[in-house]
Amino acid sequence: MNVLRFLKNIKGDRAIWGVVALLALFSFLPVYSASSNLVYVVGNGTTVGYLVKHGLLLFLGFGIIYGVHRIPTHFFKGLSIIAMPIVLLLLVYTLAQGTVIDGANASRWIRLPLLGVTFQTSNLAAVVLMIYVARYLTKIKDKTVSFKESILPLWLPVFTVLILILPANFSTAAIIFFMVLVLCFLGGYPMKYLFGIVGTGILCLTLFVLTAKAVPDMFPNRVDTWISRVESFWNPEDTEGDYQIEKAKIAIASGGIVGAGAGKSVMKNFLPQSSSDFIYAIIIEEYGLVGGFALMFFYLLLLFRIVVVANGTETVFGKLLVVGVGLPIVFQALINMAVAVELFPVTGQTLPLISSGGTSIWMTCLAIGIVLSASNKNIPTEGETSGMDDTNPLEVLSGQL
């Protein structure tokens, strides 16, 4: 009975629920297979342990989807205002931790107490920032706003978040910046101002690179890593330039049309990030071009349903919100696939809902929950009356904002 009651409470776009469930279920196969690299090569943990951990992360992720999709869409306006200062503090704390822990850049993660898992604060910042930008664009809709008027409420928070993320994670900062520009374009922000923002972003990046080169101890190895990845991408003959790409290409070439079969990947033992950043290469090796294109189809189907939901949402904020949090999921997936097949430089971006790793799964589920909230016609939208208590401070804040 509890299961039936739970299923009855699931609302929103059924196709999105189906696609997300299929991707999550499929992810167990490549994660279990690729985790053998960590077990037998790195000598860390067991394959069953990684599989159980992945299952728990997905279980919590679907709990996030279920909880968030029950929240009325207009509540996210107020939540973005509340969450933005918290996100900035988390980013500052993350950046201030240091540079290296166990050979990895510690400025990307914080360790959650009690749970014992690492949390990448930039992923949370990306979702919160997109909601915040959607809220601002809704406020200025059909209004004439000068660039000067938008500096403090819009671009100061955007560039603050990007500056705090950039030193440790250029690819995430670049994706967030691009997604913000896309959302602003779709939201009707003047194009002439967007060109100025692009120029400002390029200038800030140039200053950062020059500063890092002049004071190498400030951000050790970061800029050199970016440059080496770009050089390796533009110079394919440099076989020593990027070990991971070479092994990924061998895995893809070995896959053929139908692949070697589930769990039969050979290159997973040589590809360092086989369970996260380069899991798509392992999928193609085991399931061939058929599996690779099928996975791409489901991400594009998710994109199609996101566009359908955005088009069907009645409020401007709802439309911008769905595009703002939904589009980056598919964009990140396409970037990950492009890196694996050497159509894009190495970025370190995971494959949403497929790669192992808690933060990416949880934040993807958070974004999906928001999209499903907007698609839920049974939840009252902004401007509707539902008998809810008007004295609710969050609801009053959302309405005023």
C-alpha positions in Angstrom: 0.0 0.0 0.0 2.8 2.4 0.8 4.4 1.8 -2.6 1.1 2.5 -4.3 0.6 5.6 -2.3 4.1 6.7 -3.2 3.5 6.1 -6.9 0.3 8.1 -6.8 2.2 11.0 -5.4 4.7 11.0 -8.3 3.7 13.9 -10.6 5.1 15.8 -13.5 6.3 14.7 -16.9 6.2 10.9 -17.1 8.7 10.8 -20.0 11.3 12.6 -18.0 10.7 10.2 -15.1 11.1 7.3 -17.5 14.3 8.5 -19.2 16.0 9.4 -15.8 15.0 6.0 -14.4 16.4 4.1 -17.5 19.7 6.1 -17.3 20.0 5.4 -13.6 19.3 1.6 -14.0 21.7 1.3 -17.0 24.5 3.1 -15.0 25.0 0.1 -12.7 26.5 -1.9 -15.5 29.3 0.4 -16.6 30.0 1.6 -13.1 30.4 -2.0 -11.8 32.6 -2.9 -14.8 34.8 0.2 -14.7 35.2 0.2 -10.9 37.5 -2.8 -11.4 40.2 -0.2 -12.3 40.0 1.2 -8.8 40.0 -2.2 -7.2 42.7 -4.1 -9.1 44.9 -1.3 -10.5 44.7 1.3 -7.8 44.1 -1.2 -5.1 41.2 0.6 -3.4 37.9 -1.0 -2.2 35.9 -3.7 -3.9 33.7 -3.7 -7.0 30.6 -4.7 -5.0 31.4 -1.8 -2.6 31.5 0.7 -5.4 28.3 -0.7 -6.8 26.5 -0.5 -3.5 27.8 3.1 -3.0 26.5 4.0 -6.5 23.2 2.5 -5.7 22.9 4.5 -2.4 23.8 7.7 -4.2 21.2 7.1 -6.8 18.6 6.2 -4.1 19.3 9.5 -2.3 19.2 11.3 -5.7 15.8 10.0 -6.5 14.7 11.1 -3.0 15.9 14.6 -3.9 13.9 14.4 -7.2 10.8 13.3 -5.4 11.1 15.9 -2.6 11.9 18.8 -5.0 9.3 18.0 -7.6 6.6 18.5 -5.0 7.7 22.1 -4.3 5.6 24.8 -6.2 7.7 26.4 -8.9 7.5 30.0 -7.7 9.0 29.0 -4.3 12.4 28.7 -6.1 12.5 32.5 -6.5 12.8 33.0 -2.8 15.0 30.0 -2.3 17.5 31.3 -4.8 17.8 34.5 -2.8 18.3 32.6 0.4 20.7 30.0 -1.1 23.0 32.5 -3.0 24.9 33.8 0.1 25.2 30.3 1.4 26.6 29.1 -1.9 29.1 32.0 -2.0 30.3 31.1 1.6 30.7 27.5 0.6 32.7 28.4 -2.5 35.0 30.6 -0.4 35.4 27.9 2.2 36.2 25.3 -0.5 38.8 27.6 -2.2 40.4 28.4 1.1 41.0 24.7 2.0 44.3 24.5 0.1 45.5 23.2 -3.2 46.2 19.5 -2.9 44.8 16.6 -0.9 46.0 13.1 -1.8 47.2 14.4 -5.1 43.9 15.9 -6.1 42.9 19.6 -6.2 41.1 20.1 -2.8 39.7 23.5 -3.9 36.9 21.6 -5.7 35.5 19.6 -2.8 34.5 19.7 0.8 34.0 16.6 2.9 30.5 16.2 4.4 30.5 15.4 8.1 29.0 12.1 9.2 28.4 11.0 5.6 32.1 10.8 4.8 31.6 11.7 1.2 33.1 14.6 -0.8 30.8 17.4 -2.1 31.7 19.6 -5.1 30.3 23.0 -4.2 30.6 24.3 -7.8 27.8 21.9 -8.9 25.4 23.3 -6.3 26.5 26.9 -7.2 25.7 26.2 -10.9 22.1 25.2 -10.1 21.4 28.0 -7.6 23.0 30.6 -10.0 20.8 29.5 -12.9 17.6 29.9 -10.7 18.8 33.3 -9.5 19.4 34.5 -13.1 16.0 33.2 -14.2 14.4 35.1 -11.3 16.2 38.4 -12.4 15.3 38.0 -16.0 11.7 37.5 -15.0 11.7 40.8 -13.1 13.0 42.8 -16.0 10.8 41.1 -18.6 9.2 43.7 -20.9 11.2 46.5 -19.1 13.9 48.6 -20.5 17.0 48.0 -18.3 20.3 49.7 -18.8 23.6 47.8 -18.5 24.5 49.8 -15.4 21.3 48.8 -13.6 22.0 45.1 -14.2 25.6 45.1 -12.9 24.9 44.8 -9.2 21.8 42.5 -9.2 22.9 40.2 -12.1 26.5 40.3 -13.1 28.1 40.9 -9.7 26.8 37.5 -8.4 27.5 35.8 -11.7 31.2 36.9 -11.8 31.7 36.3 -8.1 30.6 32.7 -8.5 32.8 32.3 -11.6 35.8 33.8 -10.0 35.5 31.5 -7.0 35.2 28.4 -9.2 37.8 29.3 -11.9 41.0 28.7 -10.0 40.2 25.0 -9.4 37.8 24.2 -12.2 38.0 26.1 -15.5 35.7 23.8 -17.4 32.9 24.1 -14.9 33.3 27.9 -14.8 33.2 28.1 -18.6 30.1 25.9 -18.8 28.3 28.0 -16.2 29.3 31.2 -18.0 28.1 29.9 -21.3 24.8 28.6 -19.9 24.2 32.0 -18.2 24.7 33.7 -21.5 22.3 31.3 -23.2 19.7 31.9 -20.5 20.1 35.7 -20.7 19.7 35.5 -24.5 16.5 33.5 -24.2 15.3 35.8 -21.5 15.5 38.8 -23.7 18.5 40.5 -22.2 19.9 43.0 -24.7 22.4 41.4 -27.1 24.6 44.5 -27.1 25.2 44.1 -23.4 25.9 40.3 -23.8 28.8 41.1 -26.2 30.2 43.4 -23.6 29.9 40.6 -20.9 31.7 38.1 -23.2 34.5 40.6 -23.6 34.7 41.2 -19.9 34.8 37.4 -19.3 37.7 37.0 -21.8 39.6 39.9 -20.2 39.1 38.4 -16.7 40.4 35.0 -17.9 43.4 36.6 -19.6 44.3 38.4 -16.4 43.9 35.2 -14.4 46.2 33.3 -16.7 48.8 36.1 -16.7 48.6 36.3 -12.9 49.0 32.5 -12.5 52.0 32.6 -14.8 53.6 35.5 -13.0 53.0 33.9 -9.5 53.0 30.1 -10.2 52.9 29.3 -6.4 49.4 30.9 -6.2 47.7 28.3 -8.4 50.2 25.5 -9.0 49.9 23.5 -12.2 46.3 24.7 -13.0 47.0 26.9 -16.0 49.7 24.6 -17.3 47.2 21.7 -17.2 44.7 23.7 -19.2 47.3 24.7 -21.8 48.6 21.1 -22.1 45.1 19.8 -22.7 44.3 22.3 -25.4 47.7 21.7 -27.1 47.1 18.0 -27.0 43.7 18.5 -28.6 45.1 20.6 -31.4 48.1 18.4 -31.9 46.8 14.8 -32.2 50.3 13.6 -33.2 51.5 14.3 -29.7 50.7 10.8 -28.3 52.3 11.6 -25.0 50.3 14.7 -24.5 47.2 13.1 -23.1 47.4 9.5 -21.9 43.7 9.3 -21.1 42.5 10.4 -24.6 44.8 7.8 -26.2 43.4 5.0 -24.1 39.8 6.2 -24.7 40.3 6.1 -28.4 41.6 2.6 -28.2 38.6 1.6 -26.1 36.2 3.1 -28.7 38.0 1.6 -31.6 37.8 -1.8 -29.9 34.0 -1.6 -29.4 33.0 -1.9 -33.0 29.3 -2.0 -33.8 27.9 -4.1 -31.0 30.8 -4.0 -28.5 32.7 -6.7 -26.6 29.8 -7.3 -24.1 28.9 -6.2 -20.6 31.9 -6.2 -18.3 34.3 -7.3 -21.0 36.2 -4.0 -21.4 40.0 -4.3 -21.5 40.9 -0.6 -21.5 39.1 0.0 -18.2 42.2 -1.4 -16.6 44.4 1.3 -18.3 42.1 4.3 -18.3 42.5 6.2 -15.0 39.0 7.9 -15.0 37.2 4.9 -16.5 34.3 5.1 -14.0 33.8 8.9 -14.1 35.1 11.2 -16.8 35.7 8.6 -19.5 33.0 6.1 -18.7 31.4 6.8 -22.2 34.5 5.2 -23.8 34.0 2.1 -21.7 30.3 2.0 -22.6 31.2 2.1 -26.3 33.9 -0.6 -25.9 31.4 -2.9 -24.1 28.2 -2.0 -26.0 29.6 -0.7 -29.3 28.3 2.1 -31.5 24.7 0.8 -30.9 25.1 1.4 -27.1 26.8 4.8 -27.6 24.1 6.1 -29.9 21.3 4.7 -27.8 22.7 6.5 -24.8 23.0 9.7 -26.8 19.4 9.3 -28.0 18.1 9.2 -24.4 19.9 12.4 -23.5 18.5 14.1 -26.6 15.0 12.7 -25.7 15.5 14.3 -22.2 16.4 17.6 -24.0 13.2 17.3 -26.1 11.1 16.8 -23.0 12.7 19.7 -21.2 11.8 22.0 -24.2 8.3 20.6 -24.1 8.0 21.3 -20.4 9.4 24.8 -20.8 7.0 25.5 -23.7 4.0 24.3 -21.6 4.8 26.3 -18.5 2.5 29.2 -18.1 4.8 31.7 -16.3 7.9 33.4 -17.6 9.9 32.4 -14.6 8.8 28.7 -15.1 10.0 28.7 -18.7 13.4 30.3 -17.8 13.8 28.1 -14.8 13.3 24.9 -16.8 15.7 25.9 -19.5 18.2 27.2 -16.9 18.5 24.1 -14.9 17.6 21.5 -17.5 19.7 22.5 -20.5 23.1 22.2 -18.6 22.4 18.5 -17.9 22.2 17.6 -21.6 25.0 20.1 -22.5 27.3 18.4 -19.9 26.5 15.0 -21.3 27.3 16.1 -24.8 30.6 17.6 -23.6 31.5 14.4 -21.9 30.8 12.3 -25.0 32.7 14.8 -27.2 35.7 14.5 -25.0 35.7 10.7 -25.1 35.7 10.7 -28.9 38.2 13.6 -29.1 35.9 16.2 -30.5 36.6 18.5 -27.5 39.6 19.0 -25.1 39.6 17.1 -21.8 37.3 18.9 -19.3 36.9 16.6 -16.4 33.1 16.7 -16.7 31.2 13.6 -15.7 28.4 11.9 -17.6 25.1 12.9 -15.7 23.4 10.0 -14.0 25.9 7.5 -15.4 29.3 8.3 -13.9 30.1 7.4 -10.4 30.3 10.3 -7.9 27.8 11.7 -5.4 27.8 15.4 -6.1 27.1 15.2 -9.8 24.3 12.7 -9.3 22.7 14.7 -6.5 22.8 18.0 -8.3 21.6 16.5 -11.5 18.7 15.0 -9.5 18.1 18.5 -8.0 17.8 20.0 -11.4 15.5 17.3 -12.7 13.3 17.7 -9.6 13.0 21.4 -10.5 12.1 20.6 -14.1 9.4 18.1 -12.9 8.1 20.7 -10.5 7.4 23.0 -13.4 5.8 20.2 -15.3 3.5 19.3 -12.5 0.1 20.9 -13.4 -1.4 19.8 -10.0 0.9 22.1 -8.1 -0.4 25.7 -8.1 1.8 28.1 -10.1 2.4 31.8 -9.4 -0.8 33.7 -9.5 -3.1 30.8 -8.7 -4.9 30.4 -5.4 -4.7 27.1 -3.6 -5.8 27.7 -0.1 -2.3 27.8 1.2 -1.5 30.0 4.1 -0.6 33.5 2.8 1.4 34.2 5.9 4.1 31.6 4.9 7.2 33.8 4.8 8.8 31.8 2.0 5.7 32.1 -0.2 5.4 35.9 0.6 9.1 36.3 -0.3 8.6 34.4 -3.5 5.7 36.5 -4.5 7.4 39.8 -3.8 10.5 38.8 -5.7 
